[in-house]
């Protein structure tokens, strides 16, 4: 049942909910979890916020972020797990799998494409530009009024997943919801600097190395970069500094599809896909067991970096040759 009211009702009944976003948290995941968590605290609930992976330094300005527990989940008499901004168990994180296996009820709130979410109660709305939009609707159903802290978290969720309102997932509803957040006093200029205007030096060092691997296909429509563990280590960077690098090959004039290959270990490579206008990268990612959005998706491929890159590029080029089968008008 894909029903936000049903999710609202089960959350309303819970007294000790456990809230989590997906592994490798981003702005939408963190902003949505924090907004919902702070809102539920105002209803008197004993809320626990957890993240399997560390919170990126970029998001340390978010209200309530200091309450997020990273890593092992503390023991507790939880009565509901709320999974925010993902709907497949693979993105849950190892620390939380035990709770699902032990029968803790799960409510899923997400906007990624997935026909079979893993929750007992699910609401997945792919038309939403960000899960933050859905959280706003949920807060309304729970009769939780917006305040500045909630608004900053929700604005961050929406502005990051829309690329500062530049992506095609931005709708009139997105702008209407954002207007409500601005009425709460969100400091737009300051947040824009935090999120988009400032970058640590290590990120630029990593970008320098990554651009050295930049390649473009003969047709000029596909561009890719490869990031090894050695490159990340040499730059003094970490996983949190890689997320936005895919925007650089995507900016090349004439390129429709950008890809970043990131070596996780000797036998695993994370592959990120971004397209501009036509290619449905969710279909591409699904070929390798991944998924996401029409214009932004990813997957993990088994094998060494060079082998994984060769495998994926072969599939991508075939995808392009198929023409209409690989396009989403």
PyMOL commands that set and color helices and strands:
alter all, ss='L'
color gray80, all
select helices_A, chain A and resi 4-13+27-42+57-59+65-67+89-91+94-101+131-141+148-161+172-182+188-197+201-211+229-235+239-241+243-250+281-286+305-321+323-326
alter helices_A, ss='H'
color red, helices_A
select strands_A, chain A and resi 17-20+48-51+69-70+80-84+106-110+121-124+215-216+222-227+257-265+268-275+291-292+296-302
alter strands_A, ss='S'
color yellow, strands_A
deselect
rebuild
show_as cartoon
